[in-house]
């Protein structure tokens, strides 16, 4: 499954459950940004691996490195 931003993971888990109820086999969720406030742990508890292109920490580091914060 693909999602734009992961915050707490509630909506991602709901989507995973709906897909599974429809017969899909969901093992992984890929997100563009993980805000690092619980989604990873919540998805893990549903036996789903979450991968993020970027984390909130990554984005903050980039902005700090370029004096934008």
OpenMM code with the backbone's topology and positions (N, CA, C; nanometers):
from openmm import Vec3, app, unit

residues = "UNK UNK UNK UNK UNK UNK UNK UNK UNK UNK UNK UNK UNK UNK UNK UNK UNK UNK UNK UNK UNK UNK UNK UNK UNK UNK UNK UNK UNK UNK UNK UNK UNK UNK UNK UNK UNK UNK UNK UNK UNK UNK UNK UNK UNK UNK UNK UNK UNK UNK UNK UNK UNK UNK UNK UNK UNK UNK UNK UNK UNK UNK UNK UNK UNK UNK UNK UNK UNK".split()
positions = [
    Vec3(0.0843, -0.1160, 0.0000),
    Vec3(0.0000, 0.0000, 0.0000),
    Vec3(0.0893, 0.1230, 0.0000),
    Vec3(0.0443, 0.2306, -0.0591),
    Vec3(0.1195, 0.3559, -0.0673),
    Vec3(0.0392, 0.4662, -0.0006),
    Vec3(0.1074, 0.5474, 0.0805),
    Vec3(0.0419, 0.6593, 0.1479),
    Vec3(0.1351, 0.7791, 0.1411),
    Vec3(0.0793, 0.8976, 0.1509),
    Vec3(0.1631, 1.0172, 0.1426),
    Vec3(0.2342, 1.0465, 0.2744),
    Vec3(0.1593, 1.0613, 0.3824),
    Vec3(0.2173, 1.0980, 0.5114),
    Vec3(0.1644, 1.0042, 0.6186),
    Vec3(0.2544, 0.9547, 0.7018),
    Vec3(0.2148, 0.8702, 0.8144),
    Vec3(0.2324, 0.9502, 0.9430),
    Vec3(0.1258, 0.9572, 1.0199),
    Vec3(0.1322, 1.0269, 1.1484),
    Vec3(0.1175, 0.9228, 1.2587),
    Vec3(-0.0042, 0.8939, 1.2986),
    Vec3(-0.0249, 0.7930, 1.4040),
    Vec3(-0.0435, 0.6536, 1.3464),
    Vec3(-0.0737, 0.6453, 1.2175),
    Vec3(-0.0942, 0.5165, 1.1531),
    Vec3(-0.2368, 0.4661, 1.1556),
    Vec3(-0.3262, 0.5391, 1.2201),
    Vec3(-0.4646, 0.4941, 1.2318),
    Vec3(-0.5297, 0.4740, 1.0953),
    Vec3(-0.5197, 0.5723, 1.0072),
    Vec3(-0.5843, 0.5592, 0.8760),
    Vec3(-0.5177, 0.4510, 0.7919),
    Vec3(-0.3865, 0.4358, 0.8052),
    Vec3(-0.3171, 0.3314, 0.7302),
    Vec3(-0.3620, 0.1933, 0.7760),
    Vec3(-0.3765, 0.1730, 0.9067),
    Vec3(-0.4226, 0.0441, 0.9586),
    Vec3(-0.5660, 0.0181, 0.9133),
    Vec3(-0.6492, 0.1206, 0.9141),
    Vec3(-0.7871, 0.1043, 0.8661),
    Vec3(-0.7884, 0.0635, 0.7187),
    Vec3(-0.7040, 0.1244, 0.6390),
    Vec3(-0.6962, 0.0899, 0.4967),
    Vec3(-0.6429, -0.0519, 0.4779),
    Vec3(-0.5416, -0.0878, 0.5530),
    Vec3(-0.4872, -0.2239, 0.5470),
    Vec3(-0.5954, -0.3245, 0.5823),
    Vec3(-0.6702, -0.2989, 0.6877),
    Vec3(-0.7766, -0.3910, 0.7286),
    Vec3(-0.8840, -0.4030, 0.6218),
    Vec3(-0.9209, -0.2912, 0.5591),
    Vec3(-1.0216, -0.2951, 0.4524),
    Vec3(-0.9710, -0.3767, 0.3335),
    Vec3(-0.8455, -0.3567, 0.2980),
    Vec3(-0.7876, -0.4339, 0.1882),
    Vec3(-0.7826, -0.5823, 0.2218),
    Vec3(-0.7430, -0.6132, 0.3435),
    Vec3(-0.7378, -0.7534, 0.3862),
    Vec3(-0.8769, -0.8148, 0.3878),
    Vec3(-0.9765, -0.7391, 0.4335),
    Vec3(-1.1145, -0.7887, 0.4335),
    Vec3(-1.1620, -0.8188, 0.2918),
    Vec3(-1.1077, -0.7462, 0.1948),
    Vec3(-1.1453, -0.7666, 0.0548),
    Vec3(-1.0628, -0.8776, -0.0106),
    Vec3(-0.9730, -0.9380, 0.0667),
    Vec3(-0.8958, -1.0502, 0.0155),
    Vec3(-0.7523, -1.0195, -0.0222),
    Vec3(-0.7101, -0.8944, -0.0069),
    Vec3(-0.5721, -0.8589, -0.0406),
    Vec3(-0.4762, -0.9078, 0.0685),
    Vec3(-0.3538, -0.9308, 0.0272),
    Vec3(-0.2490, -0.9692, 0.1211),
    Vec3(-0.1549, -0.8493, 0.1359),
    Vec3(-0.1736, -0.7725, 0.2406),
    Vec3(-0.0943, -0.6507, 0.2617),
    Vec3(0.0127, -0.6800, 0.3662),
    Vec3(0.1371, -0.6617, 0.3255),
    Vec3(0.2492, -0.6859, 0.4165),
    Vec3(0.3350, -0.5627, 0.4381),
    Vec3(0.3164, -0.4639, 0.3521),
    Vec3(0.4055, -0.3474, 0.3560),
    Vec3(0.3286, -0.2217, 0.3203),
    Vec3(0.3610, -0.1139, 0.3902),
    Vec3(0.3080, 0.0181, 0.3571),
    Vec3(0.4277, 0.1082, 0.3298),
    Vec3(0.4257, 0.1734, 0.2155),
    Vec3(0.5307, 0.2684, 0.1806),
    Vec3(0.4712, 0.4085, 0.1908),
    Vec3(0.5428, 0.4955, 0.2598),
    Vec3(0.4967, 0.6330, 0.2758),
    Vec3(0.6042, 0.7279, 0.2264),
    Vec3(0.5626, 0.8453, 0.1866),
    Vec3(0.6592, 0.9464, 0.1450),
    Vec3(0.7257, 1.0055, 0.2683),
    Vec3(0.6454, 1.0453, 0.3685),
    Vec3(0.6998, 1.1053, 0.4907),
    Vec3(0.6422, 1.0364, 0.6132),
    Vec3(0.7312, 0.9909, 0.7002),
    Vec3(0.6931, 0.9387, 0.8320),
    Vec3(0.7167, 1.0504, 0.9326),
    Vec3(0.6086, 1.1000, 0.9926),
    Vec3(0.6208, 1.2078, 1.0900),
    Vec3(0.6775, 1.1591, 1.2232),
    Vec3(0.6949, 1.0299, 1.2387),
    Vec3(0.7588, 0.9685, 1.3559),
    Vec3(0.6816, 0.9923, 1.4854),
    Vec3(0.5498, 0.9744, 1.4778),
    Vec3(0.4690, 0.9892, 1.5989),
    Vec3(0.3792, 0.8672, 1.6229),
    Vec3(0.4270, 0.7480, 1.5815),
    Vec3(0.3565, 0.6264, 1.6178),
    Vec3(0.3112, 0.5355, 1.5061),
    Vec3(0.3146, 0.5811, 1.3816),
    Vec3(0.2644, 0.4982, 1.2713),
    Vec3(0.3441, 0.3688, 1.2570),
    Vec3(0.4742, 0.3788, 1.2678),
    Vec3(0.5603, 0.2616, 1.2519),
    Vec3(0.5218, 0.1532, 1.3518),
    Vec3(0.5061, 0.1902, 1.4766),
    Vec3(0.4707, 0.0949, 1.5814),
    Vec3(0.3297, 0.0395, 1.5621),
    Vec3(0.2360, 0.1268, 1.5263),
    Vec3(0.0978, 0.0814, 1.5068),
    Vec3(0.0891, -0.0173, 1.3909),
    Vec3(0.1571, 0.0094, 1.2821),
    Vec3(0.1541, -0.0825, 1.1689),
    Vec3(0.2244, -0.2134, 1.2029),
    Vec3(0.3350, -0.2052, 1.2748),
    Vec3(0.4031, -0.3281, 1.3168),
    Vec3(0.3111, -0.4168, 1.3984),
    Vec3(0.2279, -0.3570, 1.4829),
    Vec3(0.1364, -0.4359, 1.5651),
    Vec3(0.0284, -0.5035, 1.4806),
    Vec3(0.0123, -0.4576, 1.3547),
    Vec3(-0.0810, -0.5204, 1.2611),
    Vec3(-0.0074, -0.6085, 1.1603),
    Vec3(0.1171, -0.6423, 1.1939),
    Vec3(0.2003, -0.7271, 1.1068),
    Vec3(0.2236, -0.6659, 0.9691),
    Vec3(0.2481, -0.5356, 0.9690),
    Vec3(0.2766, -0.4633, 0.8453),
    Vec3(0.4078, -0.3883, 0.8634),
    Vec3(0.4949, -0.4011, 0.7651),
    Vec3(0.6212, -0.3279, 0.7652),
    Vec3(0.5982, -0.1934, 0.6997),
    Vec3(0.6441, -0.0867, 0.7638),
    Vec3(0.6323, 0.0461, 0.7049),
    Vec3(0.7699, 0.0939, 0.6622),
    Vec3(0.7764, 0.1432, 0.5398),
    Vec3(0.8989, 0.2031, 0.4880),
    Vec3(0.8679, 0.3452, 0.4459),
    Vec3(0.9596, 0.4359, 0.4758),
    Vec3(0.9397, 0.5771, 0.4428),
    Vec3(1.0536, 0.6268, 0.3546),
    Vec3(1.0189, 0.7098, 0.2564),
    Vec3(1.1228, 0.7745, 0.1769),
    Vec3(1.1982, 0.8755, 0.2629),
    Vec3(1.1237, 0.9467, 0.3476),
    Vec3(1.1818, 1.0472, 0.4362),
    Vec3(1.1141, 1.0393, 0.5719),
    Vec3(1.1860, 1.0794, 0.6751),
    Vec3(1.1268, 1.0956, 0.8074),
    Vec3(1.1236, 1.2445, 0.8404),
    Vec3(1.0493, 1.2773, 0.9425),
    Vec3(1.0465, 1.4168, 0.9875),
    Vec3(1.1870, 1.4629, 1.0247),
    Vec3(1.2635, 1.3748, 1.0865),
    Vec3(1.4015, 1.4092, 1.1245),
    Vec3(1.4875, 1.4366, 1.0016),
    Vec3(1.4693, 1.3576, 0.8955),
    Vec3(1.5439, 1.3813, 0.7707),
    Vec3(1.5160, 1.5211, 0.7167),
    Vec3(1.3889, 1.5564, 0.7114),
    Vec3(1.3512, 1.6866, 0.6560),
    Vec3(1.4013, 1.8014, 0.7424),
    Vec3(1.3944, 1.7832, 0.8740),
    Vec3(1.4450, 1.8867, 0.9638),
    Vec3(1.5954, 1.9039, 0.9468),
    Vec3(1.6669, 1.7943, 0.9326),
    Vec3(1.8122, 1.8008, 0.9139),
    Vec3(1.8489, 1.8770, 0.7868),
    Vec3(1.7754, 1.8514, 0.6802),
    Vec3(1.8025, 1.9212, 0.5543),
    Vec3(1.7793, 2.0695, 0.5684),
    Vec3(1.6696, 2.1073, 0.6342),
    Vec3(1.6416, 2.2502, 0.6486),
    Vec3(1.7429, 2.3166, 0.7400),
    Vec3(1.7870, 2.2456, 0.8441),
    Vec3(1.8886, 2.3029, 0.9334),
    Vec3(2.0214, 2.3181, 0.8612),
    Vec3(2.0563, 2.2181, 0.7776),
    Vec3(2.1813, 2.2235, 0.7037),
    Vec3(2.1870, 2.3418, 0.6066),
    Vec3(2.0700, 2.3871, 0.5651),
    Vec3(2.0642, 2.4978, 0.4698),
    Vec3(2.0147, 2.6268, 0.5358),
    Vec3(2.0210, 2.6316, 0.6679),
    Vec3(1.9824, 2.7508, 0.7452),
    Vec3(1.8413, 2.8009, 0.7129),
    Vec3(1.7476, 2.7079, 0.6966),
    Vec3(1.6089, 2.7464, 0.6704),
    Vec3(1.5196, 2.7359, 0.7930),
    Vec3(1.5790, 2.7025, 0.9071),
    Vec3(1.4985, 2.6913, 1.0297),
    Vec3(1.5390, 2.8012, 1.1238),
] * unit.nanometer
topology = app.Topology()
chain = topology.addChain("A")
for resn in residues:
    res = topology.addResidue(resn, chain)
    for name in ("N", "CA", "C"):
        topology.addAtom(name, app.Element.getBySymbol(name[0]), res)
